[in-house]
Amino acid sequence: MTAVRTIAELDRSSVLHPFTQLKDYASGKIGDPTIVAGGKGIRIEDAQGHSYIDGFAGLYCVNIGYGRTEVAEAIARQAYKLAYYHTYAAHTTVELATLSDRLVRMAPGKPSKVFFGLSGSDANETQAKLVWYYNNLRGQPKKKKIISRERGYHGCSVISGSMTGMSFYHDHMDLPFPGILHTGTPHHYWGAEPGEMEESFSRRRAAELEALIVREGPETIGAFIAEPVLGTGGITPPPAGYWHEIQAVLRRYDVLLIADEVICGFGRTGADFGSTLYGMEPDLVTVAKGLTSGYMPLSGAIVGERVYAVMEEAAERVGSFSHGYTYSGHPIAAAAANAVLDIVEKERLSDRARVVGAHFQRRLSERFAQLEIVGEVRGVGLLGAVEFVADRQTKRRFDPDLKVGARISKAARDRGLIARAMPHGDILGFAPPLVVSEAEIDEIVDLAYRATKQVMDELAKGT
């Protein structure tokens, strides 16, 4: 038995994979796992020697690209020096204190402190607890409900999974929990009324949010959580005027704004943070993914001055801040993050994402916008999506059984390109590493285009 076969069988018999049809995988119906063996730049290689352009940076993570020895060396140095110590009772490390100061200086809003975890899911779980804690401390014990958006993604733990506005994260798992509410998706293409311009659509979405707050009782609404750009919900930039209108409502009813920057943070949109690009002034900011480019697990809940001031003032009355994880502020993860942010700053990856991203958006539109099965081409910076429909004029969707998006994704992969079939429609999503070149963008777009044409031909033949 070959080494590849051995590993595949070990995996099939012992690993519980996320978002995998368990019976089909256990039986071998969907084939062997892809054993990822290495990576360099924007490409990964499997154990059988096949090379793929990673057009999705893992899961929006690997902003600096694969194989950066600077980060590996930082991890090794810290591991040799001190592999682990906790951060309870005011223990810290040089890397952690340095990273925290760095994030406070660069984050949007008026940041004050950073609490560290391991994933965007646990960071958003922390944000929910901070909302509840803050309102308890300031004598607003009813102000606890958190509003998210349909198609928003904020994780898949208990509360973060409840805040995620996608039913398949809830089905059969007793979610969402009470106290988590959802308002409309800010997607003009699907949500606008006939003839409604983006600014008017944004005002309507804000009015719907306000109506929800009034209906529930403003004294019960603690926070609104949102991604600057919808990620897993379809890679959808906000319509014109959206964040101006939404923030006016939140200020009117004393509702905290949690900016989930897990995808948008550290340059992905062409700005350091999505909040900066769209004029958001968050009270709490969630970061992960690009913080370490996926080289180590690390997340941060960045706490703004407004919230932290209440927490500190109440400390003599309530005692210690009773929240923490064994691996909060892990020294190796902090060292990795500092090394990654060094690269982000030195190579000006936010600027690169803006410039190369403009080329990316232009090339996507040039190749896809006129195809008869394309309803919308959208994106910002190095985030992009192409949404496919059966009829462009009526926006009629394809029969879900045709699995058009998944077929195009597979056809792209067969050509050596990883692009993601997004949920909630037939959507092909892109989020390449920020180190991608314009020539590599051309290659990505060309491979995706040829995959799309292949599936178009199959649909025309009824296959």
PyMOL commands that set and color helices and strands:
alter all, ss='L'
color gray80, all
select helices_A, chain A and resi 3-14+22-27+57-60+69-81+88-90+94-106+120-137+158-163+167-169+188-191+198-216+218-220+242-252+274-278+289-291+305-313+315-318+331-346+349-368+400-402+404-414+438-460
alter helices_A, ss='H'
color red, helices_A
select strands_A, chain A and resi 36-40+43-46+51-54+111-117+145-149+180-183+221-226+256-260+284-287+299-304+374-380+383-388+417-418+420-422+426-430
alter strands_A, ss='S'
color yellow, strands_A
deselect
rebuild
show_as cartoon
